[in-house]
């Protein structure tokens, strides 16, 4: 539930300029399924903090959106 309530401000893609939950970003088209599963497993195992997941997800979404823009 923490992933659903934690939000990230995203400046790219369809989310541009909005606050989006980490959960929604994880399940967006920008995060490949393998990455999503790995991040969720690491988070649930306590190996990643919520802040770390937010950072990783934001980075992946930003890079993916930039690549699509090119």
For each residue, the residues with C-beta under 8 A, 3 or more apart:
1: 4 5
2: 5 6 50
3: 6 21 22 23 26 43 50 53
4: 1 21 22 23
5: 1 2 21
6: 2 3 21 22 50 54
7: 19 20 21 22
8: 19 20 21 22 25 54 57 58
9: 17 18 19 20
10: 13 15 16 17 18 19 20 25 58 61 62
11: 16 17 62
12: 15 16 61 62 65 66 69
13: 10 16 30 61 64 65 68
14:
15: 10 12 18 20 25 28 61
16: 10 11 12 13
17: 9 10 11
18: 9 10 15
19: 7 8 9 10
20: 7 8 9 10 15 24 25
21: 3 4 5 6 7 8 24 25
22: 3 4 6 7 8 25 26 50 53 54 57
23: 3 4 26 27
24: 20 21 27 28
25: 8 10 15 20 21 22 28 30 31 57 58 61
26: 3 22 23 31 36 39 40 53 57
27: 23 24 31 36
28: 15 24 25 31 61
29:
30: 13 25 60 61 64 65
31: 25 26 27 28 35 36 39 57 60 61 64
32: 35 36
33: 36 37
34: 37 38
35: 31 32 38 39 60
36: 26 27 31 32 33 39 40
37: 33 34 40 41
38: 34 35 41 42
39: 26 31 35 36 42 43 48 53 56 57
40: 26 36 37 43 44
41: 37 38 44 45
42: 38 39 45 47 48
43: 3 39 40 46 47 48 50 53
44: 40 41
45: 41 42
46: 43
47: 42 43
48: 39 42 43 52 53 56
49: 52 53
50: 2 3 6 22 43 53 54
51: 54 55
52: 48 49 55 56
53: 3 22 26 39 43 48 49 50 56 57
54: 6 8 22 50 51 57 58
55: 51 52 58 59
56: 39 48 52 53 59 60
57: 8 22 25 26 31 39 53 54 60 61
58: 8 10 25 54 55 61 62
59: 55 56 62 63
60: 30 31 35 56 57 63 64
61: 10 12 13 15 25 28 30 31 57 58 64 65
62: 10 11 12 58 59 65 66
63: 59 60 66 67
64: 13 30 31 60 61 67 68
65: 12 13 30 61 62 68 69
66: 12 62 63 69 70
67: 63 64 70
68: 13 64 65
69: 12 65 66
70: 66 67
